[in-house]
Amino acid sequence: EICALRGDLNGDGGWDVLDIVTLSNCVFADNCAEEQNSCAGDMNGDGNYNILDIVILANCVLVDNCDDG
Protein backbone atom coordinates (compact mmCIF):
# COMPACT_ATOMS: atom_id res chain seq x y z
CA GLU A 1 0.00 0.00 0.00
CA ILE A 2 1.36 3.39 -0.98
CA CYS A 3 0.48 6.54 0.92
CA ALA A 4 -0.18 9.57 -1.22
CA LEU A 5 0.82 11.88 1.63
CA ARG A 6 1.84 10.31 4.92
CA GLY A 7 0.54 12.42 7.80
CA ASP A 8 -2.32 14.02 5.85
CA LEU A 9 -5.07 12.33 7.83
CA ASN A 10 -7.84 14.72 6.83
CA GLY A 11 -6.96 14.55 3.13
CA ASP A 12 -6.55 18.28 2.55
CA GLY A 13 -3.19 17.93 0.81
CA GLY A 14 -1.01 19.25 3.63
CA TRP A 15 0.03 18.89 7.23
CA ASP A 16 -1.54 20.91 10.03
CA VAL A 17 -2.83 20.77 13.60
CA LEU A 18 -6.05 19.12 12.44
CA ASP A 19 -4.02 16.11 11.29
CA ILE A 20 -2.45 15.88 14.76
CA VAL A 21 -5.91 16.04 16.36
CA THR A 22 -7.22 13.33 14.02
CA LEU A 23 -4.27 11.03 14.73
CA SER A 24 -4.48 11.68 18.48
CA ASN A 25 -8.17 10.80 18.44
CA CYS A 26 -7.33 7.64 16.53
CA VAL A 27 -4.65 6.55 19.00
CA PHE A 28 -6.09 7.63 22.34
CA ALA A 29 -9.81 7.04 21.68
CA ASP A 30 -9.22 4.00 19.45
CA ASN A 31 -11.28 5.82 16.85
CA CYS A 32 -9.36 5.21 13.63
CA ALA A 33 -11.26 5.55 10.38
CA GLU A 34 -9.19 3.28 8.14
CA GLU A 35 -11.07 4.29 5.02
CA GLN A 36 -10.10 7.92 5.65
CA ASN A 37 -6.65 7.50 7.17
CA SER A 38 -5.39 4.55 5.12
CA CYS A 39 -1.71 4.30 6.02
CA ALA A 40 -1.36 8.08 6.38
CA GLY A 41 -1.32 7.89 10.19
CA ASP A 42 1.46 5.30 10.33
CA MET A 43 4.23 7.88 10.37
CA ASN A 44 7.06 5.46 11.22
CA GLY A 45 5.86 2.66 8.95
CA ASP A 46 5.59 -0.01 11.64
CA GLY A 47 2.04 -1.00 10.72
CA ASN A 48 0.47 0.47 13.86
CA TYR A 49 -0.97 3.76 15.07
CA ASN A 50 0.58 4.82 18.39
CA ILE A 51 2.12 7.69 20.36
CA LEU A 52 5.31 7.57 18.28
CA ASP A 53 3.30 8.41 15.17
CA ILE A 54 1.79 11.41 16.97
CA VAL A 55 5.25 12.64 18.00
CA ILE A 56 6.56 12.32 14.44
CA LEU A 57 3.53 14.13 13.02
CA ALA A 58 3.76 16.88 15.65
CA ASN A 59 7.44 17.35 14.76
CA CYS A 60 6.44 17.56 11.11
CA VAL A 61 3.75 20.17 11.69
CA LEU A 62 5.20 22.26 14.51
CA VAL A 63 8.85 22.29 13.41
CA ASP A 64 8.14 22.08 9.66
CA ASN A 65 10.16 18.88 9.42
CA CYS A 66 7.99 16.78 7.11
CA ASP A 67 8.85 13.84 4.90
CA ASP A 68 6.14 12.97 2.40
CA GLY A 69 7.39 9.35 2.19
MARVEX-708033 format. One record per residue (C-alpha): x, y, z. Coordinates in steps of 0.1 Angstrom, whole numbers, padded with zeros to 4 digits, always signed. Layout:
N
XYZ ...
***
This chain:
69
+0000+0000+0000 +0014+0034-0010 +0005+0065+0009 -0002+0096-0012 +0008+0119+0016 +0018+0103+0049 +0005+0124+0078 -0023+0140+0059 -0051+0123+0078 -0078+0147+0068 -0070+0145+0031 -0065+0183+0026 -0032+0179+0008 -0010+0193+0036 +0000+0189+0072 -0015+0209+0100 -0028+0208+0136 -0061+0191+0124 -0040+0161+0113 -0024+0159+0148 -0059+0160+0164 -0072+0133+0140 -0043+0110+0147 -0045+0117+0185 -0082+0108+0184 -0073+0076+0165 -0046+0066+0190 -0061+0076+0223 -0098+0070+0217 -0092+0040+0195 -0113+0058+0168 -0094+0052+0136 -0113+0055+0104 -0092+0033+0081 -0111+0043+0050 -0101+0079+0056 -0067+0075+0072 -0054+0045+0051 -0017+0043+0060 -0014+0081+0064 -0013+0079+0102 +0015+0053+0103 +0042+0079+0104 +0071+0055+0112 +0059+0027+0089 +0056+0000+0116 +0020-0010+0107 +0005+0005+0139 -0010+0038+0151 +0006+0048+0184 +0021+0077+0204 +0053+0076+0183 +0033+0084+0152 +0018+0114+0170 +0052+0126+0180 +0066+0123+0144 +0035+0141+0130 +0038+0169+0156 +0074+0174+0148 +0064+0176+0111 +0037+0202+0117 +0052+0223+0145 +0088+0223+0134 +0081+0221+0097 +0102+0189+0094 +0080+0168+0071 +0089+0138+0049 +0061+0130+0024 +0074+0094+0022 
***
